[in-house]
Amino acid sequence: MKAYLISLAAGVLVGLLYSVMDVKSPAPPTVALVGLLGMLGGEHMIPLVRTWLALGIH
């Protein structure tokens, strides 16, 4: 979890720097990032549902 927070903080810092310097970010478009987020969510759905079913949580 700590690595994720450090990564997020570094990303925000670089984003702020790009904004101050008026430089366009080389990151993919927002729609691509949202798609990646959806892929990560979908990847974790089946194990989560299996866990819920094993515990009897409905």
C-alpha positions in Angstrom: 0.0 0.0 0.0 2.9 2.4 0.8 4.3 2.0 -2.7 0.9 3.0 -4.2 0.7 6.1 -2.1 4.3 7.1 -3.0 3.5 6.5 -6.7 0.4 8.6 -6.4 2.2 11.4 -4.7 5.0 11.4 -7.2 2.5 11.5 -10.0 0.6 14.4 -8.5 3.9 16.3 -8.0 5.0 15.7 -11.6 1.5 16.7 -12.8 1.8 20.0 -10.9 5.2 20.6 -12.3 3.9 20.0 -15.8 1.1 22.4 -15.2 3.4 25.2 -13.8 5.8 24.7 -16.7 2.8 24.7 -19.2 4.0 21.4 -20.7 1.6 18.7 -22.1 1.8 15.5 -20.2 3.0 12.4 -22.1 0.4 10.3 -20.3 -2.3 8.5 -22.3 -5.6 10.3 -22.7 -8.0 10.1 -19.8 -10.3 7.7 -21.6 -7.4 5.2 -21.9 -6.7 5.5 -18.1 -10.3 4.9 -17.3 -10.2 1.8 -19.4 -7.2 0.6 -17.6 -8.9 1.2 -14.3 -11.9 -0.8 -15.5 -9.6 -3.7 -16.5 -8.0 -3.7 -13.0 -11.5 -3.7 -11.4 -12.6 -6.5 -13.6 -9.5 -8.5 -12.9 -10.3 -8.4 -9.2 -14.0 -9.1 -9.4 -14.0 -12.9 -9.8 -11.7 -13.5 -6.8 -13.8 -11.1 -4.7 -17.1 -12.8 -5.7 -15.6 -16.2 -5.0 -14.5 -15.0 -1.5 -18.0 -13.6 -0.8 -19.6 -16.9 -1.9 -17.2 -19.0 0.2 -18.0 -16.8 3.2 -21.7 -16.9 2.5 -22.0 -13.1 2.0 -24.8 -12.3 -0.4 
